[in-house]
Amino acid sequence: MDFALSEQQRAFRDSVRGFAQKHLAAGALARAHDPAHPFDVARLMARQGLLGITMPEADGGQGGTLMDAVLAIEAVASVCPRSADVVQAGNFGPVRVLAEFGSVEQKARYLKPILAGDTVMCLGMSEPDAGSAVTDLKTSAVADGDGFRVNGTKVFSTHGPYASVILAYVRYAPGLEGIGSVLIEPEWKGVSFGKRSRFMSGEEWVQIYFEDVRVPRENVLLGPGGFRKQIAGFNVERIGNTARSLALGRYCYEAAREWALARRQFGRPLAEFQGLQWKFADMKMKLDAGELLLYRAAANADRGMPSAEDTAIAKAFCNQAGFEIANEALQVMGGTGYSQEVLVEYCVRRCRGWMIAGGSIEMMKNRIAEGIFGRSFSQRPEGKPG
Ligand SMILES: Cc1cc2nc3c(=O)[nH]c(=O)nc-3n(C[C@H](O)[C@H](O)[C@H](O)COP(=O)(O)OP(=O)(O)OC[C@H]3O[C@@H](n4cnc5c(N)ncnc54)[C@H](O)[C@@H]3O)c2cc1C
């Protein structure tokens, strides 16, 4: 068993970090406080080969592994936490489901501009009455001539306010097997948006309404029975979310470590107070443990999808650890850590969101329990299906 990265992996990580230091270090603070998607960064990353890392070269990707994508997102986050979202959008998000299951025409129309850094897509999965219980979703797709009519409401979609295409989970028929997905363009008749709202992180989202939206058959991504494939793809999104949690925790840990060496109180550096040393020891243990779980999930996936169990374990642990580390780092940095002059408070707010987004920590633990006991546990009242 070898716990070290290969020489090639180290070289790739170092080259991405070099790119980030050269192009992204300046402006990292401003980017964190700007809700607009940094398309300038996306175009730069596209030219650098950092979008579509795991996607086939025939689709405009790099043909790499999930581990390569994880190394890239970590390296970018270590310099500019906000720019890690660009790596997410171009590698881990709904874009990966499109690359995996989309038709040649769908990829030409939607994937190409995303991999060029010109556009992003958003995921319309959550609904007002279907959050953790995602299979309760009601957005319907009813056959209509050579296509479908879609009706429903989506909430919380990251990139929703400016995405060029929405990957919407829809229901063709009752039950789990009735769920699939379609690709909807925001300009289409019947698509409308609610008032822009903000998460605690500063990211914007909007409620999306579909009212009798006509979706041509060519825009069906997955037909009935597609739910399991979508969730398999969604596990990649969870790995990106896991990697960013840990990476932002590490960013804060590094900032706090340097602070503790430089800042003096009571005539000595903070690093000499045992009360703070133990905080750093806890942070370091969590970072090392989280990294092993994250890398296991990513390395086991190679060029495919990560296992649901590896992903759930890594995500639940790293979401919790990332937040706790960032929060403790803020404490170590005192008033400065709490100030918007440094990125630590931003990282705390971002890490808090990933404890909910992409399947909450509680839902991940439900999945882990299924593996432990070798059976599924319905979360519904007795007698209710699903
Ligand atoms: C930052 C952020 C970005 C997001 N981006 C997107 C996006 O791009 N696209 C999209 O479609 N959605 C997105 N979401 C929505 C996200 O997927 C949901 O918030 C999440 O699935 C939880 O659903 P909910 O908010 O409705 O909470 P609920 O499902 O109402 O849950 C409330 C609480 O109850 C707990 N809970 C619920 N059921 C159980 C159970 N069976 N066992 C134990 N605990 C339980 C949950 O863990 C949570 O703590 C985003 C959310 C956030 C915070």
PDBQT file of the ligand as one rigid body, heavy atoms in Angstrom, charges set to zero:
ROOT
HETATM    1  C1  LIG A 401     -24.993  26.139  -0.744  1.00  0.00    +0.000 C 
HETATM    2  C2  LIG A 401     -26.077  25.306  -1.331  1.00  0.00    +0.000 A 
HETATM    3  C3  LIG A 401     -26.058  25.032  -2.702  1.00  0.00    +0.000 A 
HETATM    4  C4  LIG A 401     -27.074  24.261  -3.273  1.00  0.00    +0.000 A 
HETATM    5  N1  LIG A 401     -27.058  24.038  -4.620  1.00  0.00    +0.000 NA
HETATM    6  C5  LIG A 401     -28.081  23.360  -5.185  1.00  0.00    +0.000 A 
HETATM    7  C6  LIG A 401     -28.135  23.176  -6.608  1.00  0.00    +0.000 A 
HETATM    8  O1  LIG A 401     -27.265  23.621  -7.344  1.00  0.00    +0.000 OA
HETATM    9  N2  LIG A 401     -29.192  22.519  -7.133  1.00  0.00    +0.000 N 
HETATM   10  C7  LIG A 401     -30.197  22.008  -6.357  1.00  0.00    +0.000 A 
HETATM   11  O2  LIG A 401     -31.110  21.400  -6.911  1.00  0.00    +0.000 OA
HETATM   12  N3  LIG A 401     -30.175  22.150  -5.003  1.00  0.00    +0.000 NA
HETATM   13  C8  LIG A 401     -29.143  22.814  -4.408  1.00  0.00    +0.000 A 
HETATM   14  N4  LIG A 401     -29.113  22.991  -3.033  1.00  0.00    +0.000 N 
HETATM   15  C9  LIG A 401     -30.190  22.441  -2.238  1.00  0.00    +0.000 C 
HETATM   16  C10 LIG A 401     -29.749  21.235  -1.425  1.00  0.00    +0.000 C 
HETATM   17  O3  LIG A 401     -29.597  20.101  -2.262  1.00  0.00    +0.000 OA
HETATM   18  C11 LIG A 401     -30.767  21.018  -0.314  1.00  0.00    +0.000 C 
HETATM   19  O4  LIG A 401     -30.700  22.165   0.538  1.00  0.00    +0.000 OA
HETATM   20  C12 LIG A 401     -30.508  19.760   0.492  1.00  0.00    +0.000 C 
HETATM   21  O5  LIG A 401     -30.765  18.615  -0.286  1.00  0.00    +0.000 OA
HETATM   22  C13 LIG A 401     -31.366  19.710   1.770  1.00  0.00    +0.000 C 
HETATM   23  O6  LIG A 401     -32.701  19.938   1.452  1.00  0.00    +0.000 OA
HETATM   24  P1  LIG A 401     -33.522  21.044   2.276  1.00  0.00    +0.000 P 
HETATM   25  O7  LIG A 401     -32.736  22.283   2.300  1.00  0.00    +0.000 OA
HETATM   26  O8  LIG A 401     -34.873  21.095   1.686  1.00  0.00    +0.000 OA
HETATM   27  O9  LIG A 401     -33.582  20.517   3.761  1.00  0.00    +0.000 OA
HETATM   28  P2  LIG A 401     -34.574  19.377   4.326  1.00  0.00    +0.000 P 
HETATM   29  O10 LIG A 401     -34.560  18.206   3.421  1.00  0.00    +0.000 OA
HETATM   30  O11 LIG A 401     -35.856  19.999   4.669  1.00  0.00    +0.000 OA
HETATM   31  O12 LIG A 401     -33.798  18.953   5.654  1.00  0.00    +0.000 OA
HETATM   32  C14 LIG A 401     -33.753  19.785   6.816  1.00  0.00    +0.000 C 
HETATM   33  C15 LIG A 401     -32.855  19.115   7.848  1.00  0.00    +0.000 C 
HETATM   34  O13 LIG A 401     -33.387  17.841   8.190  1.00  0.00    +0.000 OA
HETATM   35  C16 LIG A 401     -32.422  16.820   7.985  1.00  0.00    +0.000 C 
HETATM   36  N5  LIG A 401     -33.069  15.608   7.486  1.00  0.00    +0.000 N 
HETATM   37  C17 LIG A 401     -33.984  15.509   6.492  1.00  0.00    +0.000 A 
HETATM   38  N6  LIG A 401     -34.318  14.223   6.304  1.00  0.00    +0.000 NA
HETATM   39  C18 LIG A 401     -33.611  13.489   7.184  1.00  0.00    +0.000 A 
HETATM   40  C19 LIG A 401     -33.508  12.107   7.486  1.00  0.00    +0.000 A 
HETATM   41  N7  LIG A 401     -34.216  11.196   6.808  1.00  0.00    +0.000 N 
HETATM   42  N8  LIG A 401     -32.652  11.710   8.457  1.00  0.00    +0.000 NA
HETATM   43  C20 LIG A 401     -31.937  12.632   9.156  1.00  0.00    +0.000 A 
HETATM   44  N9  LIG A 401     -31.987  13.968   8.933  1.00  0.00    +0.000 NA
HETATM   45  C21 LIG A 401     -32.815  14.375   7.956  1.00  0.00    +0.000 A 
HETATM   46  C22 LIG A 401     -31.467  17.397   6.927  1.00  0.00    +0.000 C 
HETATM   47  O14 LIG A 401     -30.188  16.799   6.997  1.00  0.00    +0.000 OA
HETATM   48  C23 LIG A 401     -31.433  18.871   7.319  1.00  0.00    +0.000 C 
HETATM   49  O15 LIG A 401     -30.512  19.064   8.347  1.00  0.00    +0.000 OA
HETATM   50  C24 LIG A 401     -28.103  23.748  -2.452  1.00  0.00    +0.000 A 
HETATM   51  C25 LIG A 401     -28.105  24.007  -1.084  1.00  0.00    +0.000 A 
HETATM   52  C26 LIG A 401     -27.108  24.780  -0.521  1.00  0.00    +0.000 A 
HETATM   53  C27 LIG A 401     -27.132  25.050   0.951  1.00  0.00    +0.000 C 
ENDROOT
TORSDOF 0
